[in-house]
Amino acid sequence: MPFMTPMALMRKNLIIKKLRACGAVSEESAKSLAEAGVINPDGFKRITDRLVETGSIHRTSGGRYYV
């Protein structure tokens, strides 16, 4: 992933950490960001979309995420 601002990098790390901590490691165990405990899950939609585009996390057709 190219240069990220400190806020974006912190957000990326938080999302990945929360998804791992709640066991969202496959499509079957995927969780919404709110279920994973991400505060204000829709507040940084561009960052989340970028994580999906770069393969850092994956999005299911139902809008859930996993690492």
CNS distance restraints for C-alpha pairs under 8 A (distance, minus, plus):
assign (resid   1 and name CA) (resid  54 and name CA) 6.88 0.50 0.50
assign (resid   4 and name CA) (resid   8 and name CA) 5.82 0.50 0.50
assign (resid   4 and name CA) (resid   9 and name CA) 5.88 0.50 0.50
assign (resid   5 and name CA) (resid   9 and name CA) 6.19 0.50 0.50
assign (resid   6 and name CA) (resid  10 and name CA) 6.09 0.50 0.50
assign (resid   7 and name CA) (resid  11 and name CA) 6.12 0.50 0.50
assign (resid   8 and name CA) (resid  12 and name CA) 6.08 0.50 0.50
assign (resid   8 and name CA) (resid  47 and name CA) 6.50 0.50 0.50
assign (resid   9 and name CA) (resid  13 and name CA) 6.22 0.50 0.50
assign (resid  10 and name CA) (resid  14 and name CA) 6.10 0.50 0.50
assign (resid  11 and name CA) (resid  15 and name CA) 6.14 0.50 0.50
assign (resid  11 and name CA) (resid  47 and name CA) 7.66 0.50 0.50
assign (resid  12 and name CA) (resid  16 and name CA) 6.27 0.50 0.50
assign (resid  12 and name CA) (resid  47 and name CA) 7.27 0.50 0.50
assign (resid  12 and name CA) (resid  48 and name CA) 7.63 0.50 0.50
assign (resid  12 and name CA) (resid  51 and name CA) 7.29 0.50 0.50
assign (resid  13 and name CA) (resid  17 and name CA) 5.99 0.50 0.50
assign (resid  14 and name CA) (resid  18 and name CA) 6.04 0.50 0.50
assign (resid  14 and name CA) (resid  38 and name CA) 7.50 0.50 0.50
assign (resid  15 and name CA) (resid  19 and name CA) 6.14 0.50 0.50
assign (resid  15 and name CA) (resid  33 and name CA) 7.59 0.50 0.50
assign (resid  15 and name CA) (resid  38 and name CA) 6.49 0.50 0.50
assign (resid  16 and name CA) (resid  20 and name CA) 6.19 0.50 0.50
assign (resid  16 and name CA) (resid  56 and name CA) 8.00 0.50 0.50
assign (resid  16 and name CA) (resid  57 and name CA) 7.29 0.50 0.50
assign (resid  16 and name CA) (resid  67 and name CA) 6.78 0.50 0.50
assign (resid  17 and name CA) (resid  21 and name CA) 6.05 0.50 0.50
assign (resid  18 and name CA) (resid  22 and name CA) 6.28 0.50 0.50
assign (resid  18 and name CA) (resid  36 and name CA) 5.57 0.50 0.50
assign (resid  18 and name CA) (resid  37 and name CA) 6.44 0.50 0.50
assign (resid  18 and name CA) (resid  38 and name CA) 6.75 0.50 0.50
assign (resid  19 and name CA) (resid  23 and name CA) 6.35 0.50 0.50
assign (resid  19 and name CA) (resid  24 and name CA) 5.15 0.50 0.50
assign (resid  19 and name CA) (resid  25 and name CA) 7.38 0.50 0.50
assign (resid  19 and name CA) (resid  31 and name CA) 7.41 0.50 0.50
assign (resid  19 and name CA) (resid  33 and name CA) 7.71 0.50 0.50
assign (resid  19 and name CA) (resid  36 and name CA) 5.64 0.50 0.50
assign (resid  19 and name CA) (resid  65 and name CA) 7.56 0.50 0.50
assign (resid  19 and name CA) (resid  66 and name CA) 6.15 0.50 0.50
assign (resid  19 and name CA) (resid  67 and name CA) 6.66 0.50 0.50
assign (resid  20 and name CA) (resid  24 and name CA) 5.72 0.50 0.50
assign (resid  20 and name CA) (resid  25 and name CA) 6.46 0.50 0.50
assign (resid  20 and name CA) (resid  66 and name CA) 7.80 0.50 0.50
assign (resid  20 and name CA) (resid  67 and name CA) 6.83 0.50 0.50
assign (resid  21 and name CA) (resid  36 and name CA) 7.89 0.50 0.50
assign (resid  22 and name CA) (resid  36 and name CA) 5.92 0.50 0.50
assign (resid  23 and name CA) (resid  29 and name CA) 6.70 0.50 0.50
assign (resid  23 and name CA) (resid  30 and name CA) 7.89 0.50 0.50
assign (resid  24 and name CA) (resid  29 and name CA) 4.90 0.50 0.50
assign (resid  24 and name CA) (resid  30 and name CA) 4.56 0.50 0.50
assign (resid  24 and name CA) (resid  31 and name CA) 5.98 0.50 0.50
assign (resid  24 and name CA) (resid  65 and name CA) 7.11 0.50 0.50
assign (resid  24 and name CA) (resid  66 and name CA) 4.72 0.50 0.50
assign (resid  24 and name CA) (resid  67 and name CA) 6.48 0.50 0.50
assign (resid  25 and name CA) (resid  29 and name CA) 6.26 0.50 0.50
assign (resid  25 and name CA) (resid  30 and name CA) 6.67 0.50 0.50
assign (resid  25 and name CA) (resid  66 and name CA) 5.10 0.50 0.50
assign (resid  25 and name CA) (resid  67 and name CA) 5.02 0.50 0.50
assign (resid  26 and name CA) (resid  30 and name CA) 5.93 0.50 0.50
assign (resid  26 and name CA) (resid  66 and name CA) 5.81 0.50 0.50
assign (resid  26 and name CA) (resid  67 and name CA) 6.94 0.50 0.50
assign (resid  27 and name CA) (resid  60 and name CA) 6.59 0.50 0.50
assign (resid  27 and name CA) (resid  65 and name CA) 7.67 0.50 0.50
assign (resid  27 and name CA) (resid  66 and name CA) 6.54 0.50 0.50
assign (resid  29 and name CA) (resid  66 and name CA) 7.42 0.50 0.50
assign (resid  30 and name CA) (resid  60 and name CA) 7.56 0.50 0.50
assign (resid  30 and name CA) (resid  64 and name CA) 5.50 0.50 0.50
assign (resid  30 and name CA) (resid  65 and name CA) 5.06 0.50 0.50
assign (resid  30 and name CA) (resid  66 and name CA) 4.88 0.50 0.50
assign (resid  31 and name CA) (resid  35 and name CA) 5.80 0.50 0.50
assign (resid  31 and name CA) (resid  36 and name CA) 6.08 0.50 0.50
assign (resid  31 and name CA) (resid  64 and name CA) 4.90 0.50 0.50
assign (resid  31 and name CA) (resid  65 and name CA) 5.41 0.50 0.50
assign (resid  31 and name CA) (resid  66 and name CA) 6.76 0.50 0.50
assign (resid  32 and name CA) (resid  36 and name CA) 6.27 0.50 0.50
assign (resid  32 and name CA) (resid  63 and name CA) 6.80 0.50 0.50
assign (resid  32 and name CA) (resid  64 and name CA) 4.41 0.50 0.50
assign (resid  32 and name CA) (resid  65 and name CA) 5.91 0.50 0.50
assign (resid  33 and name CA) (resid  37 and name CA) 6.38 0.50 0.50
assign (resid  33 and name CA) (resid  38 and name CA) 5.38 0.50 0.50
assign (resid  33 and name CA) (resid  41 and name CA) 5.59 0.50 0.50
assign (resid  33 and name CA) (resid  64 and name CA) 7.20 0.50 0.50
assign (resid  33 and name CA) (resid  65 and name CA) 6.99 0.50 0.50
assign (resid  34 and name CA) (resid  38 and name CA) 5.40 0.50 0.50
assign (resid  34 and name CA) (resid  39 and name CA) 6.98 0.50 0.50
assign (resid  34 and name CA) (resid  40 and name CA) 7.68 0.50 0.50
assign (resid  34 and name CA) (resid  41 and name CA) 5.91 0.50 0.50
assign (resid  40 and name CA) (resid  44 and name CA) 7.98 0.50 0.50
assign (resid  41 and name CA) (resid  45 and name CA) 7.71 0.50 0.50
assign (resid  44 and name CA) (resid  48 and name CA) 6.51 0.50 0.50
assign (resid  45 and name CA) (resid  49 and name CA) 6.03 0.50 0.50
assign (resid  46 and name CA) (resid  50 and name CA) 6.06 0.50 0.50
assign (resid  47 and name CA) (resid  51 and name CA) 6.24 0.50 0.50
assign (resid  48 and name CA) (resid  52 and name CA) 6.43 0.50 0.50
assign (resid  49 and name CA) (resid  53 and name CA) 6.18 0.50 0.50
assign (resid  50 and name CA) (resid  54 and name CA) 6.12 0.50 0.50
assign (resid  51 and name CA) (resid  55 and name CA) 6.11 0.50 0.50
assign (resid  51 and name CA) (resid  56 and name CA) 5.03 0.50 0.50
assign (resid  51 and name CA) (resid  57 and name CA) 5.71 0.50 0.50
assign (resid  51 and name CA) (resid  58 and name CA) 7.95 0.50 0.50
assign (resid  52 and name CA) (resid  56 and name CA) 6.04 0.50 0.50
assign (resid  52 and name CA) (resid  57 and name CA) 5.14 0.50 0.50
assign (resid  52 and name CA) (resid  58 and name CA) 5.35 0.50 0.50
assign (resid  52 and name CA) (resid  59 and name CA) 6.58 0.50 0.50
assign (resid  56 and name CA) (resid  67 and name CA) 6.86 0.50 0.50
assign (resid  57 and name CA) (resid  65 and name CA) 6.71 0.50 0.50
assign (resid  57 and name CA) (resid  66 and name CA) 5.76 0.50 0.50
assign (resid  57 and name CA) (resid  67 and name CA) 4.68 0.50 0.50
assign (resid  58 and name CA) (resid  65 and name CA) 5.45 0.50 0.50
assign (resid  58 and name CA) (resid  66 and name CA) 5.34 0.50 0.50
assign (resid  58 and name CA) (resid  67 and name CA) 6.13 0.50 0.50
assign (resid  59 and name CA) (resid  63 and name CA) 5.95 0.50 0.50
assign (resid  59 and name CA) (resid  64 and name CA) 5.57 0.50 0.50
assign (resid  59 and name CA) (resid  65 and name CA) 4.54 0.50 0.50
assign (resid  59 and name CA) (resid  66 and name CA) 6.73 0.50 0.50
assign (resid  60 and name CA) (resid  64 and name CA) 5.26 0.50 0.50
assign (resid  60 and name CA) (resid  65 and name CA) 6.19 0.50 0.50
